[in-house]
């Protein structure tokens, strides 16, 4: 492969790989070990962003996304030499060996073009997966779901199933409440028990211990949430 690709991370449905030379990332679908695909298709993801998310989030905060053909040998590299980089609890799924395309997006760990010669300070990137920040309404929703946060209920289930050792006190309803006190509390709890919902990158390297004041980070994120 001409480009220098590296493993960036993954969620339940996709693996993300990055190309440092172009400042782009590819989102590649994952499959169950038996080969079945339970996640939404790439077309469904693009349709969701285009026709749903832009109704709730300002267009300036949505990144361009497009279909691209996967470089030869990339899938094999993920399956073999990059396997040791993947979290153990994610190895229950693999990338789809039959995949020929992925979703391309700009790499938000960089603020400047890949070919810039300008000397700049490091870029810190905050990745938040806020989860479902609303309570369902209507007759189809049960009484329990109408009064309890979906994410918070799932925390009890995941601790019981030993996916996580302890329950996160973060609540997405607090994050989207519009109340600065509740939003700060949510972000602090998200930072103290991030699970796979909160990451900080320095340039493009995941920071395990960050020498950035957490209070400052929280204030910046609350300001962003208030004005986005």
C-alpha positions as CSV (number, residue, x, y, z in Angstrom):
1,X,0.0,0.0,0.0
2,X,1.4,3.4,-1.0
3,X,-0.2,5.3,1.9
4,X,0.8,4.8,5.5
5,X,-2.3,3.4,7.3
6,X,-2.6,2.8,11.0
7,X,-5.3,1.4,13.4
8,X,-7.1,4.3,15.1
9,X,-9.9,2.6,17.1
10,X,-13.3,0.8,16.8
11,X,-16.8,0.6,18.1
12,X,-19.4,-2.2,18.1
13,X,-20.2,-1.8,14.4
14,X,-17.0,-0.5,12.7
15,X,-13.3,-0.3,12.7
16,X,-11.6,3.0,12.0
17,X,-8.2,3.2,10.2
18,X,-6.3,6.4,9.5
19,X,-4.0,7.6,6.7
20,X,-1.4,10.0,8.0
21,X,-0.3,11.2,4.6
22,X,-3.8,12.4,3.7
23,X,-5.4,13.2,7.1
24,X,-8.3,10.9,6.4
25,X,-9.9,8.0,8.1
26,X,-11.8,5.0,6.8
27,X,-14.8,3.5,8.6
28,X,-15.0,-0.2,7.8
29,X,-17.9,-2.4,8.8
30,X,-17.5,-5.3,11.2
31,X,-19.3,-8.7,11.1
32,X,-20.0,-11.4,13.7
33,X,-17.6,-14.3,13.9
34,X,-20.1,-16.4,11.9
35,X,-20.0,-13.8,9.1
36,X,-23.5,-12.3,9.7
37,X,-23.9,-8.5,9.6
38,X,-26.1,-6.9,12.2
39,X,-25.0,-3.3,11.9
40,X,-26.5,-0.8,9.6
41,X,-25.0,-0.7,6.1
42,X,-22.7,2.1,4.9
43,X,-25.6,3.5,2.8
44,X,-27.9,3.6,5.9
45,X,-25.2,5.5,7.9
46,X,-24.8,8.2,5.2
47,X,-28.6,8.4,4.8
48,X,-28.9,8.9,8.6
49,X,-26.4,11.7,8.7
50,X,-27.9,13.4,5.6
51,X,-31.5,13.2,6.4
52,X,-31.7,13.0,10.2
53,X,-28.6,14.4,12.0
54,X,-28.5,17.6,10.1
55,X,-31.9,18.4,11.4
56,X,-30.6,18.5,14.9
57,X,-26.9,19.5,14.6
58,X,-25.7,22.6,12.8
59,X,-24.3,21.7,9.3
60,X,-20.9,23.2,10.2
61,X,-20.4,20.4,12.7
62,X,-21.1,17.6,10.3
63,X,-18.1,16.3,8.4
64,X,-18.2,15.3,4.7
65,X,-18.6,11.6,4.2
66,X,-18.3,9.5,1.0
67,X,-17.9,5.9,-0.3
68,X,-14.4,4.9,-1.3
69,X,-12.8,1.7,-2.6
70,X,-10.6,0.0,0.0
71,X,-6.9,-0.2,-0.8
72,X,-5.6,-3.7,-1.6
73,X,-4.2,-5.5,1.4
74,X,-5.8,-3.3,4.1
75,X,-8.4,-5.8,5.3
76,X,-5.7,-8.5,5.6
77,X,-3.5,-6.1,7.6
78,X,-6.3,-5.4,10.1
79,X,-7.0,-9.2,10.4
80,X,-3.3,-10.1,11.0
81,X,-0.7,-7.6,12.1
82,X,-3.1,-5.2,13.7
83,X,-5.1,-7.7,15.7
84,X,-2.8,-7.2,18.8
85,X,-3.7,-3.5,18.8
86,X,-7.4,-4.2,19.2
87,X,-9.1,-4.3,22.6
88,X,-9.6,-7.9,23.7
89,X,-13.3,-7.4,24.3
90,X,-13.7,-6.3,20.6
91,X,-12.2,-9.4,19.2
92,X,-15.5,-11.1,19.2
93,X,-16.1,-9.5,15.9
94,X,-14.0,-9.2,12.7
95,X,-13.8,-6.9,9.8
96,X,-15.9,-8.0,6.8
97,X,-13.4,-9.8,4.5
98,X,-15.8,-9.3,1.7
99,X,-15.8,-5.5,2.0
100,X,-14.6,-3.6,-1.0
101,X,-15.6,-0.2,0.2
102,X,-15.6,2.0,3.3
103,X,-16.8,5.4,4.4
104,X,-14.1,8.1,4.1
105,X,-14.1,11.1,6.5
106,X,-11.5,13.8,7.4
107,X,-9.3,13.0,10.3
108,X,-10.4,15.4,13.0
109,X,-7.2,14.7,15.0
110,X,-5.6,17.3,12.7
111,X,-6.5,20.9,12.2
112,X,-4.1,21.6,9.3
113,X,-3.6,20.0,5.9
114,X,-1.3,17.0,5.8
115,X,1.2,18.8,3.5
116,X,1.5,22.0,5.7
117,X,5.0,23.1,6.5
118,X,3.8,25.5,9.2
119,X,5.2,24.9,12.7
120,X,2.1,24.5,14.9
121,X,1.3,23.5,18.5
122,X,-0.2,20.0,19.1
123,X,-3.8,19.4,18.5
124,X,-5.9,17.9,21.2
125,X,-9.1,16.1,20.1
126,X,-12.0,15.1,22.3
127,X,-14.1,12.2,21.1
128,X,-17.5,11.9,22.9
129,X,-20.1,9.3,22.2
130,X,-22.9,11.0,24.1
131,X,-25.5,8.1,23.6
132,X,-29.3,8.5,23.6
133,X,-30.0,11.8,25.3
134,X,-33.8,11.7,25.5
135,X,-36.7,9.8,27.1
136,X,-39.1,8.1,24.6
137,X,-42.7,9.3,24.5
138,X,-45.9,7.7,23.1
139,X,-48.0,4.7,23.8
140,X,-45.4,2.3,22.4
141,X,-42.9,3.1,25.1
142,X,-43.2,1.3,28.5
143,X,-43.5,3.2,31.8
144,X,-40.0,2.2,32.8
145,X,-38.4,3.5,29.6
146,X,-40.4,6.7,29.9
147,X,-38.8,7.6,33.2
148,X,-35.3,6.0,33.1
149,X,-32.4,6.8,30.8
150,X,-31.6,4.1,28.3
151,X,-27.9,4.4,28.8
152,X,-28.1,4.3,32.6
153,X,-30.3,1.1,32.4
154,X,-27.8,-0.5,30.1
155,X,-25.0,0.2,32.6
156,X,-26.5,-2.2,35.1
157,X,-26.8,-4.9,32.3
158,X,-23.2,-4.4,31.2
159,X,-21.8,-4.7,34.7
160,X,-23.9,-7.8,35.3
161,X,-22.5,-9.3,32.1
162,X,-19.0,-8.3,33.2
163,X,-18.4,-6.1,30.1
164,X,-17.4,-3.3,32.5
165,X,-16.1,-3.7,36.0
166,X,-18.1,-0.7,37.4
167,X,-21.1,1.3,36.4
168,X,-20.6,4.8,34.9
169,X,-22.5,7.6,36.6
170,X,-22.5,9.6,33.4
171,X,-26.0,10.3,32.1
172,X,-26.6,11.7,28.5
173,X,-29.8,13.4,29.7
174,X,-27.7,15.5,32.0
175,X,-25.3,16.3,29.1
176,X,-28.2,17.6,26.9
177,X,-30.1,19.3,29.7
178,X,-28.9,22.8,28.9
179,X,-28.1,23.3,32.6
180,X,-24.4,24.1,33.0
181,X,-24.2,22.4,36.4
182,X,-25.7,19.1,35.1
183,X,-23.6,19.3,31.9
184,X,-20.4,19.7,33.9
185,X,-21.3,16.9,36.2
186,X,-22.0,14.6,33.2
187,X,-18.7,15.4,31.6
188,X,-16.8,14.9,34.8
189,X,-18.4,11.5,35.3
190,X,-17.7,10.7,31.7
191,X,-14.0,11.5,32.2
192,X,-13.8,9.6,35.5
193,X,-15.3,6.4,33.9
194,X,-14.9,6.8,30.1
195,X,-15.4,3.2,29.1
196,X,-15.5,3.5,25.3
197,X,-17.5,6.8,25.3
198,X,-14.8,9.4,25.9
199,X,-11.3,9.7,24.5
200,X,-8.6,12.4,24.3
201,X,-6.1,12.4,21.5
202,X,-2.9,14.4,21.3
203,X,-2.4,14.9,17.6
204,X,-3.4,11.4,16.7
205,X,-2.2,9.4,19.7
206,X,-4.7,8.3,22.4
207,X,-3.7,9.8,25.7
208,X,-4.0,7.4,28.7
209,X,-2.8,10.1,31.2
210,X,-3.4,13.6,30.0
211,X,-1.5,16.6,31.5
212,X,-4.4,18.9,30.6
213,X,-6.5,20.2,33.5
214,X,-9.7,18.3,33.5
215,X,-11.7,21.3,34.8
216,X,-10.5,23.4,31.8
217,X,-11.5,20.6,29.4
218,X,-14.9,20.4,31.0
219,X,-15.4,24.1,30.8
220,X,-14.4,24.2,27.1
221,X,-16.8,21.3,26.3
222,X,-19.7,22.8,28.2
223,X,-19.2,26.1,26.3
224,X,-19.2,24.1,23.0
225,X,-22.4,22.3,24.0
226,X,-24.1,25.6,24.9
227,X,-23.4,27.2,21.6
228,X,-23.5,24.3,19.1
